[in-house]
Amino acid sequence: MSHESEQMGFFERYLSVWVALCIVGGIALGELLGDSISVLSNMNVATVNIPVAVLVWLMIFPMMVQIDFGAIKDVGKNPKGLALTLVINWLIKPFTMAFFAWIFFDKLYAAYLTPELAQEYIAGAILLGAAPCTAMVFVWSYLTKGDPEYTLVQVAINDLVLLVAFIPIVKFLLGVTDISIPYDTLISSVVIFVVIPLAAGYLANKVLMKSYGDKWFKEVFMAKLKPVSIAALLTTLVLLFAFQGEKILANPLHIFLIAIPLTIQTYFIFFIAWGIGRKMTLPHCVLSPGSMIGASNFFELAVAVAIALFGLNSGAALATVVGVLIEVPVMLSLVKISNKWRY
């Protein structure tokens, strides 16, 4: 057990080094494999990539296996955390994303972008901002010792609100009238990233607890899972950058320009949620995942809607893809901050 925590300490100490190596390795791999990487990148159900989904399962499973369904009914006794995540995700986040996108793409980058391209990048950013995270929150929550039951309820409530609020917010901010949620993407994402790992976690929890007892489950089994989760996380980073390697090398300046407002928005939302949550005296295990949900995005949905509205090779689609690329490294840095600020 102590050896495991030493390993994790070593991993966390050099986090930015691993992330940088994965990004460089991913781009190099994409360049090296050329078109043959498309065999992996085209293995999709709706817009969910199967190799990435398997890695996400490996990351999410440690969180799902800890969920105590008996404890979920008590979550409603502390509604402040749920109120915070709803206000941040639906009343603040989409509008600050639109604001940052407008400032950067329309004003600061005017010399580098055509007005048409600037509008497409703004559209992509807005689509990211209007869709709070579903799958990866379980990973960030697990890495910051978040409350598993509370995280599940926060994600479930946000997914329900998304069904009602996503289209009106996007229509309002984009001024696009003809938009529909790609329900196949939404449903397949929730089934693949929430329902299946949750069912697997529930069954594994029941069987292992019955066979080996609570002490073994917490001290042996859970300790062995954490490195698996981290390895899957870093492999996902390699794959995401390998899939987009060609695009990154083809227009590095635009990737960099898009990444700046998206990164600022991510930190901004996290710090706002954290500051409000501290004032509300939320416990760390509720505040950390609550802040992470707002900071990260449901990028499968954003990418799918961008492609449906603007086309596969549009600026909007590129902006949502950059959102995917920056998400993991930026969120890992927020995991580090959340752990540093544990109270």
Buried (B, 14 or more C-beta within 10 A) or exposed (E): EEEBEEBBEEBBEEBEEBBEBBBEBBBBBBBEBEEEBEEBBEBBBBBBBEBBBBBBBBBBBBBBBBBEEEEBEEBEEBEBBBBBBBBBBBEBBBBBBBBBBBEBBBEBBEEEBEEEBBBBBBBBBBBBBBBBBBBBBBBBBBBBBBBBBBBBBBBBBBBEBBEEBBBEBBBBBBEBEEBEBBEEBBEBBBEBBBEBBBEBBBEBBEEBBEEEEEEEBEEBBBBEBBEEBBBBBBBBBBBBBBBBBBBBEEEEEBBEBBBBBBBBBBBBBBBBBBEBBEEBEBBBBBBBBBBBBBBBBBBBBBBBBBBBBBEEEBBBBBBBBBBBBBBBBBBBBBBBBBBEEEE
